[in-house]
Amino acid sequence: MKLYVKTWCPWCVDAIDWLRARGYAFELIDVLADSAAYAHMRTISGQSLTPTLELPTGAVLPDFDVRQLEKFLAQHNITAG
């Protein structure tokens, strides 16, 4: 899965810490350092807010907090490891 972030964003830091603490594998993408990734994130999510999570299935969770992240991963049967 891909996690699109802006490094100064507190919700992004929370999401990164939450995923790492639980052992989830993810690709971290700084959208401010990669304009093509930022454009892609805007296309898939319809917005410009971070964090945004993209699953390999194409499911997208835009602009979330860790409670929403946990629920989204459970709904999509995504487990750590």
C-alpha positions as CSV (number, residue, x, y, z in Angstrom):
1,M,0.0,0.0,0.0
2,K,1.0,3.6,-0.6
3,L,0.8,6.4,2.0
4,Y,0.9,9.9,0.5
5,V,2.0,12.5,3.0
6,K,3.2,16.0,3.5
7,T,6.1,15.6,6.0
8,W,5.0,18.6,8.2
9,C,1.4,17.3,8.5
10,P,0.6,16.1,12.1
11,W,-2.0,13.6,10.8
12,C,0.6,12.2,8.5
13,V,3.1,11.8,11.3
14,D,0.4,10.0,13.4
15,A,-0.4,7.7,10.5
16,I,3.2,6.8,9.8
17,D,3.8,6.1,13.5
18,W,0.7,4.1,13.8
19,L,1.4,1.9,10.8
20,R,5.1,1.4,11.8
21,A,4.2,0.5,15.4
22,R,1.9,-2.2,14.2
23,G,4.3,-3.6,11.6
24,Y,2.4,-2.6,8.4
25,A,4.5,-2.5,5.2
26,F,3.8,0.6,3.2
27,E,5.5,2.8,0.6
28,L,5.9,6.4,2.0
29,I,5.5,9.1,-0.6
30,D,6.2,12.7,0.1
31,V,3.9,14.6,-2.3
32,L,5.7,17.9,-1.8
33,A,8.9,16.3,-3.0
34,D,7.3,14.5,-6.0
35,S,4.9,16.5,-8.1
36,A,3.8,13.5,-10.2
37,A,2.9,11.6,-7.0
38,Y,0.9,14.7,-5.8
39,A,-1.0,14.8,-9.1
40,H,-1.7,11.1,-8.9
41,M,-2.9,11.4,-5.3
42,R,-5.3,14.3,-6.3
43,T,-6.6,12.2,-9.2
44,I,-7.3,9.0,-7.1
45,S,-8.7,10.9,-4.1
46,G,-10.4,13.9,-5.6
47,Q,-8.7,16.2,-3.1
48,S,-5.3,17.5,-2.0
49,L,-5.3,16.7,1.7
50,T,-3.0,14.3,3.4
51,P,-2.5,11.7,4.6
52,T,-4.0,9.6,1.8
53,L,-3.8,5.8,1.7
54,E,-4.0,3.8,-1.6
55,L,-4.4,0.0,-1.4
56,P,-3.2,-2.3,-4.2
57,T,-6.9,-3.0,-4.9
58,G,-7.4,0.6,-5.8
59,A,-9.3,1.5,-2.6
60,V,-8.4,5.0,-1.3
61,L,-8.8,6.6,2.1
62,P,-8.2,10.3,1.9
63,D,-7.7,12.8,4.7
64,F,-7.9,10.5,7.7
65,D,-7.0,10.1,11.3
66,V,-5.7,6.9,12.8
67,R,-9.2,5.8,14.0
68,Q,-10.4,6.0,10.4
69,L,-7.3,4.3,9.2
70,E,-7.8,1.3,11.6
71,K,-11.4,0.9,10.5
72,F,-10.5,1.2,6.8
73,L,-7.8,-1.5,7.0
74,A,-10.1,-3.8,8.9
75,Q,-12.9,-3.3,6.3
76,H,-10.4,-4.3,3.6
77,N,-8.9,-7.2,5.5
78,I,-5.4,-5.6,5.5
79,T,-3.2,-7.0,8.2
80,A,0.3,-6.2,9.3
81,G,3.3,-8.1,8.0
